[in-house]
Amino acid sequence: MNINKLIESFSNDIFPLSEEEINQLKSKFKERQIKRRQFILQEGDVCKHYTFVSEGCFKLYKIDHSGKERNLQFSIENEWISDLGSLYSETPSALYIEAIEQSTILQIERKDLVYLYTHFPNIDRNFRVIIENSFIALQKRMFQNISATAEERYLYFLKTRPNLFNRISNVQIASYLGVTPEFLSTIRKKIAHS
């Protein structure tokens, strides 16, 4: 059952969950089957869920002023995806979340998340760790974008996301790295020859 993957993701020695907390999590999350290319968030909509990817792959992206897709995040099994700014402020999102593969997700609504935060401190602490780890990864990515060459960013992507590399297109990787697909191809050829 997919809810067990979610519960396992909360299993840690620092903030272990009680049976009651586990039951509360199980009662608040809803499972959904998502088709490839189906959106769970579109620009202009308010993000209403925090989403755990049980199976599959998603991308979070923005369409820029020239109509190009700018990938900000990819999430695969046992990872989370959401527009937290829209979720917490309850304002329209500027982002899209789209399934790259047929997927199974578990979603919790904002009101249920706030309820769990308020009534179950260990759940609150576990979510805090999840969000803090996401923030750390975002800081590392920002540092890479401002200080590393495109080749270094590509190598870092391969090193840190090896399970993702064969699941997304070169165009999506190039967008994530902030380069053109042609430039990514040049980088890959250079690496292959060296």
Secondary structure, 3 states (H helix, E strand, C coil): CHHHHHHHHCCCCCCCCCHHHHHHHHHHCEEEEECCCCEEECCCCECCEEEEEEECEEEEEEECCCCCEEEEEEEECCEEECCHHHHHHCCECCCEEEECCCEEEEEEEHHHHHHHHHHCHHHHHHHHHHHHHHHHHHHHHHHHHHHCCHHHHHHHHHHHCCCCHHHCCHHHHHHHHCCCHHHHHHHHHHHHHC
